[in-house]
Amino acid sequence: MTSQRYTGRGQLIDRLASQVGNRQAAIDILIKRGHLEKDGKTLTPAGIARDAMTAEERAKDRASKKTGASPNEFKYNPKTNRVTKFQ
């Protein structure tokens, strides 16, 4: 189940915490991904970039990196937090 509550910019940690059900687990994931420093409070440059994105922009970015297609080629579904490619 995905959260509809934290979808805006500057909500990276809160969004992931709501998805995994635990703030500390979210922090641990973001440290592993390289988006947070080991102190669990300071965003890395990559984390700052991700935090500046909305949930929609992050979903399109993930799909774009995976497929090599432009982020503009995807349509976002906020209920599933997933994207589909335009036909």
Summary of the structure (lengths in Angstrom):
residues: 87
radius of gyration: 13.2
end to end distance: 26.8
largest distance: 44.0
contacts: 219
relative contact order: 0.14
helix: 49%
strand: 11%
